[in-house]
Amino acid sequence: MSVPVTGRASAHAGKSIWHAAWLPPAAFRELGSRPVLVHGEGLLVDTVLDEVSRACARYGGRVWHGPPWQVDADLVLALREAGRVPNVAAESARLGATPAVNGAGDGALGDEGYLLARVDGVTVVLADAPAGLLYGMFHVVRLGAAAFDDELPARRHRPALDRRMLDHWDNVDVHPVSGQVERGYAGGSLFWRDGAARHDHARLRDYGRLLAACGVNAITVNNVNVHDTEARLLTDRLGDVAEIAQVLRPYGVRVHLSVSFAAPVVLGGLPTADPLDDRVRAWWAAATRRVYQRIPDFGGYLVKADSEGRPGPFAYGRDHADGANLLAEALAPHGGVVRWRAFVYDHRQDWRDRSTDRARAAHDHFAPLDGRFDDNVILQVKFGPIDFQPREPVSPVLAAMPATRLAVELQATQEYTGQQRHVCYLGPWWSEVLRFRPRGEAGGTIADVAAGRAGAGGGLVAVANVGDDPFWTAHPLAQANLYAFGRLAWDPLLVPGAILDEWIDLTWLPVATGDPETVRRTMHAIMDDSWRTYERYTAPLGVGFMVRPGHHYGPDVDGYEYTPWGTYHFADRDGVGVDRTRATGTGFTGQYPPPWSEVYESRERCPDELLLFFHHVPYRHVLHSGRTVIQHIYDTHFAGVEEVAAMRERWRLVAGAVDPAVHDRVAERLDEQFRSAVEWRDQINTYFFRKSGVPDAHGRRIH
Ligand code: GCW
């Protein structure tokens, strides 16, 4: 028999019912069955206390937050500034653990860091600030029994990136084209419904817990495409934003707002939004002041300007630095940042014009502006030069702007990676991006760029993948992407398989019945390589797109080939791929520093998986793998489908061990993934067979 995953239902009719994701009560069993001492004060300490108290009420433990202190605590969670713990054992554990931290560099734990140790039979979490205590408590939850077994040498834990953020592309109104959530695949929005705030505090609070437990500390509550109603979140609808901020604050999550560059015109009635106009500057200053009166810890603004039809500084003959600095000036007195997106390109390109290359656009626009942005501007750059594809090179902008604070933007919502109908664990892909060294082995990584000098970088951002679906992400296995995002933002060096293990331990094993190890093995077998599987049955060798225009689901090889969007593959009877070389193509390879400018320029040295991104090659071109391009296309597409068939079989094996509702949902999605993968395989293989006339070396069926 399987046990249902414990979720919570709101008492109010019409509000959501949801599953517990990675925090089912049973994940707190170890912590909740012990005597626990919490020492310190503050809003987030209250959150810790609340979490521990609820766990203890359920599992028989007990919590002390005041006298009597002389208890045999098994776990001590203490703020260092709260001073001595008036308990002999706890105090000796605290003192025993502290020197290890003091010896480590400056010894400081920072705003979010903590020290964790188990000394003389007492597990100790020390922090310098309440958020650190909260993160430390979730670390104890992650460790489970291991937090209380053997001695744990004292270790300091601090996030590598200070800014770990999710951007929600949620609309307040249901947009006629993009719906309630643009590129949302998990139902409605957690914040908004049909033009109004949802006020679903219980669920929002649970969302805050999930975020804190994986390390996310900031969100944007509305879509970067800011439509009329959403623009007013900045002014007369600000109360709704303040309410969200209030619910999420106890979990250390700071709220940001996407704003329209045209706000002074559309909301303020001014004749212009020119960034150099004094009336415009005064308008932003006043609007921003009002925001901080309502939300003192407000994070800042996110702006998509002069991109895909959004208003921006170009209309006034100004550039992106003028635009960003306008908002930065308004935010600076309050400690806020403006996050300015670098996703700027010509979406009205003539497909006949071979000189325009969308991949070049962000670098062309922004690299010359390096050094011109104010200190509180963060330039938010999509990780690749095109658009969240399952395979792209890393954006050259990330290597070109040393004097600018840069944030790296990922997409957890699976717009181009199966739309949460396909299993596609993105941890390995993100990890590869974060570990990439744009200046070669001697230089730093993309994670270093996001961290910035002295922690001043823009951090890591992902477009959120959650909604009001009972499983949060519609595909229950897509939760792992959200979890992995948070963990990688905390520590980009974490290994994706190990992150998956944590997620499995927290989410599945506490409620699995029968043989938990089979559940673990099955999850790994299905998810570990699922991103590469997805890559195998979709667009080949980094060429990208080939998705259905508009909704972007399923194959349509030529769907974007003769459109203005700049995403072409240029397949003809002789070959396929985009020539982006300096020698004969668009020159995009020249935007990279060495060694990549040379590696990508060369057909011979270019990595196989990016070959068609950088080169137009004949079908019989031989890859490093030893196979021809055309045979690679056939082989990977047949293999990808077989892998999905195997995933489906594996999932059947855990039928009795996991919640039946979750099992059904995943099974139904795997059926669709299989159907879709077959469609991809057949369309891609048939297309290239017809173009090239080259038969499959193994004589398999191509239509
Ligand atoms: O990938 C594209 C999406 C758009 C999105 C845009 C962006 C919010 O198809 O829906 O708009 O990127 O990142 O701004």
Residues whose N, C-alpha, C, O or C-beta is under 5 A from the ligand:
A	BS01	GCW	R183 N225 D387
